[in-house]
Structures are given as C-alpha cells and as structure tokens.
C-alpha cells in the first residue's frame, strides 16, 4: 500500500506542476508549493515505476529461466500499450509534456535489465547518473547543437531521448534505482526507515553540493559568475551556448573550429551538473532521487498506522495510467486547446485559481478512483495494459503446454 500512496502523491504533484500552482505552504513567507512539486514529482513517479517493475517481475527475487522470459514478453506488451497511449495523449495538444511516451521506451529498454542482481542495478544507475549528463552535454557541445547529426529522424530522436523534458540520462538511472529498491523487503519497517534516512541524506548531499558546484563551476572555467542550468541551455539542446546559433544549424568545415571555440564549456558543465528542476543534471538526479527515496520510505512507514486514511490516496496510486490520462484529457478540455475555462491555470488567469483547480482535480480523482477501486478493483487502463501483456505472453504459455 505504501508504494501506491507514494505513486498517488507523485500524480498529484505532477498535476500541481501542470496547473502552475503558486500557493504557499506556510503563509506568504513559506516555501512555494510549485518549488516542491516541480521536477520532483515526476522523479518520484520514475522511482516508483522502477519499484513497480521489480514487484511485477519477482518482488525480492530476480526472475530466471522461463519466469524471466515471460517477464520480458509481458514488459514488451506493456511498453507498446503505454507508448501508444502516450502518443494519443500528445495528439490532444494539451501543452503538457506527456510523460508516457518516454515510459513506453523506457520499458523496452528495461527488458535486458530484468534479470540483473540488485547490486548490478544500483551500480548501473549510479554510473549513468554520474556520467550520462556530462557525456551528453559534451557531445552536444562538440556537435554544435546538432552538427553531424543527420536531419530528420536522427535529430528528432536525439532531441526526444536526450534533450527533451524527460531525458533518458535522468529517467533510466532513476527507474533502475527504483528496481533495485523493489528487490528489497519493503514490507519491513526497518527497510522503510533506512530508505527514509538515506533519502534525506542523499537529498541534502545532492542539493547542497549542487548549489555550491553551480555557484563556482562557471567561474572556474570562464572567470564569470554562476549560471543556472535552465538559462545555460535551451530545452532542445545547447543552442544558447552558441551566439546566434539554432538547433537547425549545420556549420561547414571551415567555420566549425571557429564556432567550437565559442562554445561556453562552463555553461555546458553547469547543465550537466545542474540541480534545478528539469535541468537533467547529475546533482538533480542525486538530490531529487534522494527526495523520492525519502517520500517512499515515509509512505511505507505511514501505510500501516494510517491505513484507513490513506485508502483514497492509495486508490489513485493503484491506477496511475487512468488517473494521469484523465488529468491530461481534462486539461485539454478546460485549459488547452478547447479552453473552456482557460483562467484555471496560473499563467492564463488569477494565480489563486490554479490552487483551487488543483484541489478540484485532487478531490475528483480521489473520489472517482476510490469508488472504482472498491467496486471494480484494477483501473480500466491498467486492465488494458495487463491484458496486452498477457496476450503477448500467451503464445509462450501455449507453447509450454
């Protein structure tokens, strides 16, 4: 139940980020709720997704033999349905950076990882988290934001997988870390307490050193002040590192070295080791990943003593695809593109209205998901995904018989 509660919190956090919620947690001088949910909610969702993959493919034991083969087939079926659903939601034009397409691809990438040991999963996650953002940032720099990358599918694919809102260098290590956690005995209070404590430590380490690093790295390399990763790079790559450049530029050989010399390596490293939400930097992965660990640990500890109170939140978390899809569809109808009530988002109307809109979304999902869970059990889209996974695995079952 604790994992479902954490997943429910992640969904509500992402909804808050999408609506542009600007409410303060503790009065006018308190922390902005947007600062809490922005970026961290989707990272929590990624960690919990990894835990769910582990629980669905053997829990504390890694699958082997026929069980591993079956788990891989089911994962492939699940991935294709999630990818198709995500693409369909993207076509609504809601303006939301829909997270499901990257999850569909992630599930396919995870197939060879399903049989790995917990230690191997953790070490792989750590290696990608540390090296991945730096390698990608340097590659984008030396290719001058796309030079040398073929037009069309090459550039588009690279932008989507490595430079989009949910880059693989961030989400893959987080999901792998979640899989490692899912191999633990999460039903033990001691495990939950250790997870909570280690998460707090990782968050303090990542955010603390991230702030210090980003305040000095640019000065080390260029002699100028600090730069935030969000201002160093555009959402599509490193075009802002190159004066007058764009992601569609293809410099000729004579100008390549000249333009390469103008690349701001300080800004590139600031991006690679960024700590701000959606920067895709190593410090963000460590800090926000630690935050996610702590939330999961706290939810596991709270699940038993507060079980009755947490049932509605767990119901939402038990059907994440259904809840997330309902949110995106309602956003498309109310905010964009149909815009029946555009003032509900903070950037289109009264900022306070976004808070009430968020509360309305939370209340509606709590009521609907609880009613469905108590009367029908598994969510409708979750049943669709499970059915697809079963159909993909059925030939193997028939062959075995």
C-alpha positions, 0 to 999 in steps of 0.5 A, spaced: 500 500 500 505 504 501 508 504 494 501 506 491 500 512 496 507 514 494 505 513 486 498 517 488 502 523 491 507 523 485 500 524 480 498 529 484 504 533 484 505 532 477 498 535 476 500 541 481 506 542 476 501 542 470 496 547 473 502 552 475 500 552 482 503 558 486 500 557 493 504 557 499 505 552 504 506 556 510 503 563 509 506 568 504 513 567 507 513 559 506 516 555 501 512 555 494 508 549 493 510 549 485 518 549 488 516 542 491 512 539 486 516 541 480 521 536 477 520 532 483 514 529 482 515 526 476 522 523 479 518 520 484 513 517 479 520 514 475 522 511 482 516 508 483 515 505 476 522 502 477 519 499 484 513 497 480 517 493 475 521 489 480 514 487 484 511 485 477 517 481 475 519 477 482 518 482 488 525 480 492 527 475 487 530 476 480 526 472 475 530 466 471 529 461 466 522 461 463 519 466 469 524 471 466 522 470 459 515 471 460 517 477 464 520 480 458 514 478 453 509 481 458 514 488 459 514 488 451 506 488 451 506 493 456 511 498 453 507 498 446 500 499 450 503 505 454 507 508 448 501 508 444 497 511 449 502 516 450 502 518 443 494 519 443 495 523 449 500 528 445 495 528 439 490 532 444 495 538 444 494 539 451 501 543 452 503 538 457 509 534 456 506 527 456 510 523 460 508 516 457 511 516 451 518 516 454 515 510 459 513 506 453 521 506 451 523 506 457 520 499 458 523 496 452 529 498 454 528 495 461 527 488 458 535 486 458 535 489 465 530 484 468 534 479 470 540 483 473 542 482 481 540 488 485 547 490 486 548 490 478 542 495 478 544 500 483 551 500 480 548 501 473 544 507 475 549 510 479 554 510 473 549 513 468 547 518 473 554 520 474 556 520 467 550 520 462 549 528 463 556 530 462 557 525 456 551 528 453 552 535 454 559 534 451 557 531 445 552 536 444 557 541 445 562 538 440 556 537 435 554 544 435 547 543 437 546 538 432 552 538 427 553 531 424 547 529 426 543 527 420 536 531 419 530 528 420 529 522 424 536 522 427 535 529 430 528 528 432 530 522 436 536 525 439 532 531 441 526 526 444 531 521 448 536 526 450 534 533 450 527 533 451 523 534 458 524 527 460 531 525 458 533 518 458 540 520 462 535 522 468 529 517 467 533 510 466 538 511 472 532 513 476 527 507 474 533 502 475 534 505 482 527 504 483 528 496 481 533 495 485 529 498 491 523 493 489 528 487 490 528 489 497 523 487 503 519 493 503 514 490 507 519 491 513 519 497 517 526 497 518 527 497 510 522 503 510 526 507 515 533 506 512 530 508 505 527 514 509 534 516 512 538 515 506 533 519 502 534 525 506 541 524 506 542 523 499 537 529 498 541 534 502 548 531 499 545 532 492 542 539 493 547 542 497 553 540 493 549 542 487 548 549 489 555 550 491 558 546 484 553 551 480 555 557 484 563 556 482 563 551 476 562 557 471 567 561 474 572 556 474 572 555 467 570 562 464 572 567 470 564 569 470 559 568 475 554 562 476 549 560 471 543 556 472 542 550 468 535 552 465 538 559 462 545 555 460 541 551 455 535 551 451 530 545 452 532 542 445 539 542 446 545 547 447 543 552 442 544 558 447 551 556 448 552 558 441 551 566 439 546 566 434 546 559 433 539 554 432 538 547 433 537 547 425 544 549 424 549 545 420 556 549 420 561 547 414 568 545 415 571 551 415 567 555 420 566 549 425 573 550 429 571 557 429 564 556 432 567 550 437 571 555 440 565 559 442 562 554 445 561 556 453 564 549 456 562 552 463 555 553 461 555 546 458 558 543 465 553 547 469 547 543 465 550 537 466 551 538 473 545 542 474 540 541 480 534 545 478 528 542 476 528 539 469 535 541 468 537 533 467 543 534 471 547 529 475 546 533 482 538 533 480 538 526 479 542 525 486 538 530 490 531 529 487 532 521 487 534 522 494 527 526 495 523 520 492 527 515 496 525 519 502 517 520 500 517 512 499 520 510 505 515 515 509 509 512 505 511 505 507 512 507 514 505 511 514 501 505 510 500 501 516 498 506 522 494 510 517 491 505 513 484 507 513 486 514 511 490 513 506 485 508 502 483 514 497 490 516 496 492 509 495 486 508 490 489 513 485 496 510 486 493 503 484 491 506 477 496 511 475 495 510 467 487 512 468 488 517 473 494 521 469 490 520 462 484 523 465 488 529 468 491 530 461 484 529 457 481 534 462 486 539 461 485 539 454 478 540 455 478 546 460 485 549 459 488 547 452 486 547 446 478 547 447 479 552 453 473 552 456 475 555 462 482 557 460 483 562 467 484 555 471 491 555 470 496 560 473 499 563 467 492 564 463 488 567 469 488 569 477 494 565 480 489 563 486 485 559 481 490 554 479 490 552 487 483 551 487 483 547 480 488 543 483 484 541 489 478 540 484 482 535 480 485 532 487 478 531 490 475 528 483 480 523 482 480 521 489 473 520 489 472 517 482 478 512 483 476 510 490 469 508 488 472 504 482 477 501 486 472 498 491 467 496 486 471 494 480 478 493 483 484 494 477 483 501 473 480 500 466 487 502 463 491 498 467 486 492 465 488 494 458 495 494 459 495 487 463 491 484 458 496 486 452 501 483 456 498 477 457 496 476 450 503 477 448 505 472 453 500 467 451 503 464 445 509 462 450 504 459 455 501 455 449 507 453 447 509 450 454 503 446 454 
